[in-house]
Amino acid sequence: MLSDHNTSRNSQAFAVACQREGIESLFGMEITTAEEFHVLAAFDTLAQAEQMTDAIYATLPKRVNQPLIFGDQFVVNADDEIEEQEWHLLSAPTALTIQEIDKQVHSLNGLLIACHINRHVFSVFSQLGGLSGTEGFDAVELSRQARKIDWTPRILGLPILRSSDAHNLATIGSIWNEAEMEAFTIQELKTALKENRVINI
């Protein structure tokens, strides 16, 4: 799964690349809520991810990204060729609260995960101090620096996913999850999480 900040516009290229290699794929985006923490929304189809992108774009600040200040935001094709620059300021938070994002993601049959809850910025713990149980999360994510034993008592029994939280090639795959599923779908992943069949490696 590929998950850019506040957009899924590169998922089309990702889908083509996966199809070429015979790899199944899911489609995601890492959304910055109005409360300014990150959540991962994951979907079965491009259409669902694109619909979520439309909802996010409608609630982003009406500011044009300035590449010299905030960096380039390229939309690419499956051959890694730049198609265009994305003008929306993707580093900004949306105007959607976590409850509104929960409603939208689950109406599209998606999965909602609290991102890198151990981080000191852009996590639900850094922004809100903890979980209330009303956020609608299907799971929480711990990045590679965190110890699971330290966080288990604080997450209200939610399943834990581990990730490298990679922002460069060198750290991709430094930690991951494995699960036996009959199909590579969001529903199967939800079931595996609920039945505690996801193993953190």
C-alpha positions in Angstrom: 0.0 0.0 0.0 1.1 3.5 -0.8 0.0 6.3 1.4 0.9 10.0 0.6 -0.1 12.8 2.9 -3.7 14.0 2.2 -3.9 12.6 -1.3 -4.1 9.3 -3.3 -3.2 10.8 -6.6 -0.1 8.6 -7.0 -2.1 5.5 -6.3 -2.9 5.1 -10.0 0.8 4.7 -10.8 1.2 2.4 -7.8 -1.7 0.2 -9.0 -0.1 -0.1 -12.5 3.3 -0.9 -11.1 1.9 -3.6 -8.8 -0.1 -5.1 -11.6 3.0 -5.4 -13.8 4.8 -7.3 -11.0 1.8 -9.5 -10.1 1.4 -7.9 -6.6 -1.9 -7.3 -5.0 -2.4 -3.8 -3.7 -4.5 -1.7 -1.3 -4.8 2.1 -1.5 -4.3 4.5 1.3 -3.6 8.1 2.3 -2.2 9.6 5.5 -4.7 12.3 6.5 -3.9 15.2 8.8 -7.0 15.8 10.9 -8.3 19.2 12.0 -6.8 18.3 15.4 -3.4 18.1 13.6 -2.6 14.4 14.0 -2.1 11.8 11.4 -4.5 8.9 10.6 -4.2 6.2 7.9 -7.2 5.5 5.7 -6.9 2.3 3.6 -9.3 1.1 0.9 -9.8 -1.8 -1.5 -10.2 0.3 -4.7 -8.8 3.3 -6.4 -12.3 4.7 -6.7 -12.7 4.7 -2.9 -9.3 6.3 -2.3 -10.1 8.9 -5.0 -13.5 9.7 -3.4 -11.7 10.2 0.0 -9.1 12.4 -1.7 -12.0 14.6 -3.1 -13.4 15.0 0.4 -10.0 16.0 1.8 -9.3 18.4 -1.0 -12.6 20.1 -0.4 -11.5 20.9 3.2 -7.9 21.8 2.8 -6.9 25.5 3.1 -7.2 27.3 -0.3 -3.5 27.9 -0.5 -1.2 27.0 -3.4 1.8 24.8 -2.5 5.1 26.7 -2.8 7.8 24.1 -3.8 10.7 26.3 -2.8 9.3 26.5 0.8 7.3 23.2 1.3 8.9 21.0 -1.3 7.8 19.5 -4.6 4.6 17.5 -4.7 4.9 15.4 -7.9 2.2 13.3 -9.5 4.0 10.5 -11.4 3.2 7.6 -13.6 4.2 4.0 -13.3 7.4 4.6 -15.1 8.5 7.2 -12.5 7.9 10.1 -14.9 6.5 13.3 -13.6 3.1 14.1 -14.9 2.4 17.3 -13.0 2.8 19.2 -9.8 0.0 19.0 -7.2 -1.0 22.5 -6.2 -3.0 21.7 -3.0 -0.9 22.4 0.1 -0.8 18.7 1.2 1.2 19.5 4.4 -1.7 21.4 5.9 -4.4 19.9 8.1 -7.9 19.4 6.7 -10.9 21.0 8.3 -12.4 17.6 9.1 -12.4 16.4 12.7 -11.4 12.8 13.5 -15.1 11.9 14.0 -15.9 13.3 10.5 -13.0 11.4 9.0 -14.1 8.2 10.8 -17.6 8.6 9.3 -16.3 9.2 5.8 -13.7 6.4 5.8 -16.1 3.8 7.1 -18.9 4.9 4.7 -16.4 3.9 2.0 -15.8 0.5 3.7 -12.3 1.6 4.6 -9.9 1.0 7.5 -8.9 3.7 9.9 -5.7 3.6 11.8 -4.1 6.0 14.3 -0.6 6.7 12.9 2.7 6.5 14.8 1.1 7.1 18.1 4.5 7.1 19.8 5.7 10.2 18.0 5.9 13.5 19.9 4.2 15.4 17.0 1.3 14.7 14.7 0.0 11.8 16.8 -3.3 11.4 18.6 -1.4 11.2 21.9 0.7 14.3 21.2 -2.3 16.3 20.2 -5.1 15.0 22.5 -3.2 13.3 25.2 -4.7 9.9 24.6 -7.6 7.9 23.2 -11.2 8.5 24.2 -12.6 5.5 22.4 -14.8 7.7 20.2 -12.3 8.2 17.4 -13.5 5.2 15.4 -10.0 3.6 15.0 -9.8 0.0 13.8 -6.1 -0.2 15.0 -3.2 1.9 16.1 0.3 2.0 14.6 3.6 2.0 16.4 6.7 3.0 14.5 10.0 1.1 14.8 11.3 3.2 17.7 8.5 2.2 20.1 8.3 -0.7 22.5 4.9 -2.5 22.3 4.9 -3.3 26.0 5.0 0.4 26.9 1.9 1.2 24.7 -0.4 -1.8 25.2 -2.0 -0.4 28.4 -2.8 2.9 26.8 -4.7 1.9 23.6 -8.0 0.7 24.9 -7.5 -2.9 23.6 -7.1 -1.8 20.0 -5.0 -4.0 17.7 -1.4 -2.9 17.1 0.3 -2.6 13.7 4.0 -1.9 13.5 5.6 0.0 10.6 9.0 1.5 9.7 7.3 4.9 9.3 9.8 5.2 6.5 10.5 8.6 4.9 13.6 7.3 3.0 14.5 4.2 1.1 17.0 3.0 3.7 14.4 2.4 6.4 11.6 0.8 4.3 10.8 -2.7 5.7 12.8 -2.3 8.9 9.7 -3.6 10.7 6.4 -5.0 9.3 3.3 -7.1 9.9 2.2 -10.6 8.7 -1.2 -12.1 8.7 -2.9 -15.2 7.1 -5.9 -14.0 5.1 -8.1 -15.7 2.6 -8.0 -12.6 0.4 -6.0 -9.4 0.4 -8.9 -7.1 1.2 -9.8 -4.5 3.8 -12.5 -6.7 5.2 -10.1 -9.6 5.6 -7.6 -7.3 7.3 -10.2 -6.0 9.7 -11.2 -9.6 10.6 -7.5 -10.5 11.1 -7.0 -7.5 13.4 -10.1 -8.3 15.4 -9.1 -11.9 15.8 -5.6 -11.0 16.8 -4.1 -12.8 13.8 -1.7 -10.0 12.8 1.9 -10.6 13.8 4.3 -7.8 14.2 7.8 -8.7 12.9 
